[in-house]
């Protein structure tokens, strides 16, 4: 029985305080908060964790400046406070970034009005970020010549935040934290609906989408965190709620890096909504669209793609237009937008004014919770609210004051990254070292460490073969040869490209698994017998 089967077996044979259905950002923070505070939690998702909306965002953590236009100041205040909290809690993962906005003639607001709005936005956010700047067309042309200012009336530069890594990994970190606190989390397990038994326990029928085996899990509480599929899941469980979702499709195109500066270029697209060119490592992400759709099952259409290309090419001074051939990859997701069930004016209300607020409906009598809407920026609030509502259902969280999110505090970071300790060992301030000396020291350390390992082998080596990216570092290879007590070369002379060795090893391991060949890993793992390594997941 492999690890996945063992985990599913635990689901089937144990009773849980809470079953969370859906492993996007809402389900992830619900699991992390409840598990950290002592709840017995299970989490399932019918696909990969963070596989839908949570991995197709703009990677922005922002306070919702666009909601200023619809005068949703309480929502903006709440989102700004959430953004600030995330900036403090995740200093290595979430960072401030400047938004560089250009306005064209004919825009619905003047540049001074937009500047005033940016100042107000800065104040609503407690002045945590850098102050906004008013930009004249001449300034924009001088500071960011990539921007087409032929029709510009000026612009504004302001700050928000972004995920330095990516959205899906940020989500999975919460799931990992939940697992560390004894949450049972399994993907590719689909909920087929829930019903109450005679003991007022929820029985949820699940299907292992890898084997198609169906089984049941018992829980006191159900949390429906299925993102855009919340309404469908509620129908399966005969639940009525105060809210429901409508959907807006948003796409992004990933192209080679076109922005030299580490800032977000912001425009207003032809449909009037904000449109971005966002740095993404060595790439640029451009978008997004805002297209009403009736289902979360969407894909990028040629019309979507052309909308993004037309808008970016119109607003940038590029040596040549971005075309389909420049597209490296595409992101496509839906925004689950919350509407109250007492509203009967959809779809006639202004689509672009629907906000990304969240609502949490609770069926007190049946211990059933549904999470509607939400966004990455608001994730900590959702986790806290879920804990509060679960306690209202009568479940005790024995460690209710325990912090469940964030990076280690400053005192711990200092313990592990102690500049004074490093300077003490060096015998001089680190700032006095030349970069070339630092690089030479690191290279020498690398070479010495490798040779220490070679010399520590139980048998004397007759030769050493080197593979991997390090073979392209001639200085490192020269140092290794100088230290090596025997002949040293790359793997090329024996017919193996140094860049392919790792791939070949994994290919061999895969073949062993398919052939049913067991391997003796005892010398380096301590295993008592030969084992079949890996697992096969058919496409």
N, C-alpha and C positions, 0 to 999 in steps of 0.2 A: 504494500500500500504506500503510494507516494504522499508527499506533504499535502498536496491539494486534496486528495481523497481523505486524508486524516482530518483536515480542516472541515470539509463538508460533513464528515461523520460526526464531528463535534456539533455542528449546526443541527443535525438531525436528532441527536440524543440528549441535548441539553435544553434547559429552559432559560430564557433571557428576560431581563428587565425591559429592554428596548430592542426592537428590530428596525433598522434604518434601511429603507429601500431607495437606492440611488447613490452613486459614489462621485457626484460632481462636487462643486464647492460647498453647497448647502449640506449635503450628506456628510462630507468630510469633516466640516467644522462641528456638526452635530455629534459625530462619533468621537472626535478628539475631546470635546468638552465634557461629554457624559462619561467617557471611559476614564479620563483623568480624575474625575470627581467621584469615582468609585462605582459607577453603574456597570451592570453586566450587559454589554452591548454586542450586537451582531450587525454587520453591514454587508449588503449584497448589491451587485450591479449586474445587469444583463449583458454588458459589454466590458470594455476596459474602464478602469477608473478615470474620471475626467475626460470621457471620450466624446462628449458632445459640445455644448456651449462653453464649458470650462476649459477647453483646449482650442477654442476658436475666437478668442477675444483679441482686443487690440493690445494686450499686455499693459494696459494703463491702469493706474490706481489714482483716480481723480475725484474731485469733489463735485463734479457735475456742473461746471460753469454754464453749460447750455440751459440748465433749468432756471437760471437767473432771468432769462427772457420770458418765461411763463410765470415769474414771480413766486416760484416754489422755494422761498427762502428757508423755511424750516428744514426741507429736504436737503438743500445745499449745505446748511449748517451741520446737519447730521453727517452727511457724507464727508465734509471737510474734516470734522473731528475724527471720523473713522480713518481717513487718509493719514492724518497726523499721527494717530495712534499706531498705525501700521509702520509708518516711517520710523517711529521710536522703537517699535517692537522687533522690526526686521531690518536693522541698518545695513546688513550685507546683501539682502535680497531685494529691497525696495529703496529706490533712490529718487531724489528730486531731479527733474528734468525741465528745461525751458521749452515753452511752446511759442513758436515764432509765427504770428498770424498776419496775413496780408488780406486787405479788403479791396475789392474791385468797385469801380463806379457802378451805381445803381443798387448797391447793397441796401437792405432795409434799415440799417442804422449807420450813422456817421462814425468815423474813427474816434472822435472825442467821446462820444457816448460809450463806445466799446471800451475805451480806456477807463472811463469812470466805472463801468461795470467790473473791469478787472481789478481796480482799486478796492471796490466794495467786496469783491470775491476774496481778495487778499485779507481784508479785514475780517470777514466772516470766518476765514480760516485761521484767525488769531495771529496773523502776521508771521506764521511759522516759516514760510518759504521766502525766497528773495522777492523784492518788490517788483511790481510790473513797470514796464517802460512804454512810453508812447513812441511810435516809430513813424517817421516821415517816409514818403516814397524814396527820397534820396538816401536815407539811412538804410532802408531795406536793400536798395541796390548796391550800396557799399559793403554792408555786412554779410549779405547773403545774395550774391549775384546770380545764384541758381534760380531765384524767384523772378518770375516775369512781372515787372512793375509797369508795363506799358499802359495799363488801365487802372493803376493803383491810386487810392485816396489815402494811403497810409496804413498803419496797423498797430498792433500791440504785442509786446512780449510779456508773458507771465509764466508762473511755475505751477506744475502739478507733479505727479510721481509716476513711476513705471516699475514694472517687474524686471529686475536686472537679469534674471534667469529666464523663466517662461511660466505661463499660467498653469499648464498641466503639472509641472513639477512642484509648483507652489501648492497645488491642491493635494498631490500625493504625499507631501510632507506631513499634512494633517492626518492623512490615513496612516502613515507610518507611525506617527505619534500615538494614534489610537491603538494600533497593534501593540506598541510598546507597553500600553496600559491594559493589556489583556482583552482588547476588542478582537472578535473573530470577524475578519474581513475576507470576502471571497468575490472575485469577479467572474463573469460569464455564468452567473446564477440568476435566473429570471424569476420574478414574482408573477404568479398566475392568479393572484387574488387572495384576500384574507377574509376569515369569518370568525365570529365569536363562538366558543364552545359553551357548554353548560356551566363551566367554572369561571366564566368571564375572562377566559384566556383567548388571545388571538392565535388561531391556527392559520399559518400562511403556507400555501402550496407553492413550492419552488421547483424549478427545473434546472438541472445541470446542463447548460447548453453545450458542454463538451461531450457528454455521454447520452444526453436526452433522458436521463433518469429523473423521475419526479419524487419528491419527498416533502415532508411537512416540518415546520419549525414552530415552536411555542414561544410566545412573548406576552408580557403584560401590556406593552405599549407598542403601537406602530407609528413610525415617522415616515411619511411619504415625502421623500426629497428627490423625486424623479425629474426635477427640472421641467423641461417642456412637456414631459409625459405625466405630470402630476394628475391632470384631469382624467387621463385614460386609466391610471392606476386606481383612482378613486371610484371610477365606474366598475372596475373589477371587484371592488370591495364594498359596493353599494353605499358609498359615502356621499353625502351632500355637503356642500361648503358654501361660504359666503362670497367666495371669489372664484374666478376662473382665468384662464390664460388666453390671450391672443398673441400672434407671432409676427415678428419682423425679422426678415432674413438680412444678415450682414455678411459681406464677403471681404476678404483682403487678398491682394496679390503680393507674393514675395518675389522681388527682383534683385539683381546685383546692386551693391551699395551705390547710391546716387547722392547721398548727403555726406559732405565732409565733416561738418560740425556735429557734435553730439547734442542735437536738439530735434524737436518735433516740428516739422513745417506744417502749419495749419491754414486751411483755406475754407471757404464755403462753396460747396459743390453747386452744380447747376440746379439741384433740387432744393437748395437753401440750407442744407444741414452741414455740420462740420465734417471736414474731410482732411485726412492726415497722410503725411509721409513720415514714417516712424523708423528710426535706426534700429536694426536688429542684428547686432554683431557685424559680420561682413556683408549683410544684406539690408535691404530697405523694404518695409511693409507698407503698402499703400491701400487706402480704402477709408471709409467703408460705405456700403450701400444701406438703404433702409427701405426694404420692399415688403409690403404686407403679404403674408402667405397663410394658408389655411391649415398647414400641417408642419410639424417639426422635421419631417423627412424631406429635406431639400438638397439641392446641389447647385453648383455654379453653372449659370447659363451663359451663352455667348453674349446676351444682352447685358448681364451683370459685368462680365469681363470688359466689354466695350465701354460701359459707363465709367469704370475706374480708369481705363487707359485714356479716354477722351478728357476726363477731368484733370488728370495729372499732367498730361502733355500740354494742355492749354495753360497751365499755371506755372510751368517750369521752363527755363531756358536750357534745354538739353541739346547736346551736340546732334543727336538724332532721336526721334520719338521712341518711346518704349512701345514694343510690339508684343504680340503673343509669343514670339520666339524668345523674348527676354524673361518670360515668367518661369521661375524655378519651381514654385509650388503655389497652392491656393488654400485659403482658409474659408470655410463656409459653416455658419452656424445660425441659430435663431435666437433672438431675444425673447424670453418668455415675459410678456408684459401683463401686468395684473389689472383686471377690471372687476369691479364689484358686480355681483349678480343682480343688483337692483337697477343697473344701467341698461337701458334698452336702445341706446343711440349708436352703438357700434354697427357698421363701420363708418358712420357719418361724422364722427368727431375728428378733429385734426390729428392725423396719425403721428406726426413728428413731435407732438406735445405729450405723448404718453411717456411717463418716466420709468426708470428702472427701480422703483421702490419695491420693497418686499412686504408681504403679509403672511402671517402665520395663523392659520385657522385651527381651532382645537375643538374636538368633540369630547366634552368633559365626561359625558355618560359612558362613552365607548372607548375612551383612552386612545384616541386617534388624532394625530397631528399632521397637517398638510402645510408645506412651505411653498409659497408662491413667489415668483420673481426673484429679485436679489441680484447682486453683482459682487465681484471680487472685493471691491472697496469696502463693502458692508459686512464682510464675512464674520468678523469678530462679534459684531452685534447679534448676528443670527445665532452663533454658537451660545452666547450668553442667554438670549431669549429662549432658546430651546431648553436649556437647563431649567430656567424659571418655570416654563410651562410643564415640563415633566414633573417637577416637584408639586405643581398644582394638581397633578393627577394622582398624588399620593405616594409617589416613589421617593425613597430617601436616597440622597447623595451624600455619603458619609464624609467626603472631603470637599464640601461645597465651596470652600474658599480657595482651593488650590488653583494656581495659575496653569492654564492649559495651552498657552500659545506663546510665541515670541522666542527670540534667541537668548542665550545666556546673558545675564546682566553684566554690567561693566566690570564689576569686581572679579567675576569668573573669567571674563575675557582677558583681564590684566594678568590673571594667574597663568594663563596659557600663552599669552602673547605679551611678554614682559620685556619692554624695551630696555629698562635699566639692567636687567639680567644679561641681555645680549651685549650691552655696552661694557658691563663688568668683565665678561668673558673676553671681549675683544681688547680690553685695556685702553680704550680710547673711544670718544664719541663716534657713533656709526656714520654720522654725517661727514666725518673727515675722510672717509674712504672714497676713492675714485671708483666709478662704476666698472671700469675695466678690471680693477683689482677684485671687486666682488664677483664678477663673472669668472675670473681665473680661479678664485677660491672655490666656487661652486663646482667648476669643472674638475679641479683636483680632488675634491671630496667625492664626486661621482666615480671617478676612475679608481681612487683608493678603495672605496667601498666595494666595488665590483671585484677588484683583485684580492681583497681580503676574503671574499666569498670563495673565489677560485682556490686560493691557498689553503682554505679551511676544509676542502673536500677530503673525504676519507682515503681517496686514492690520488696519486700524483697525475695531473693532467698532462697528456702528451701534446695537446693543442687546444686552442680556444676558438670557437666560431661565434661571431657577433651578428645579431640581427636586429631589426627594428629601425626606427627613425634615427637613432643615435649614430648609425653607420655613416650618415651624411654629414656628421660633424667631424671634420678632418682633425681639428685640434684635439677632440676627445679620443679619436682613434689613435693618434700619435702618442698621447699620454698613456693609453692602455697598452700599446706595444712596448713602451719604455718600461712599464712596470711588470709586464707579464713574464713569468719565468719560462715560458714555452712559446712556440709559434702562435701568432694570433692573426686571424683574417675574418672577412665576412663569410656568410654562407654561400656567396655566389660561386666560388670555385667548386663546390660540391653539387651545383646544379639547382640551388634554391634561391630565388630572389629574396634578399633580406627583408623587403617590405611585405612578403607573402607568408612568412613562417607562421605567424599567429593564425591567419586564416586557414592555412593548411592543417594546423593542429586541431582547430575546431571542426574542420571538415572530416578529419580522421576520427575524432570523438563521435561525430554524428553518425559516421559509417559504422563504428563499433556498436552504437546504440541500435541502429536499424538491423544490423546483423545479429544482435543479441549477444555480443561479445562482452563478457565481464572483465573488469580490469582490477588489478591489485594496486590499491592506493594506500596500503598500509604503511609503507616507508615514510610518507609525508602527511597522512591524515590520521594514522593510528587505527584505521579500520581493521577488524579482525578477519575479514574474508573478502574475496573478490566481489565486486558489485557492478551492476549495470548503471552507468552514469547517464544523467540527463533525462529529458522527457520529450515526447513527440506530440506536437499539437498540430493536427492536420489543418490546412487552410480551408 
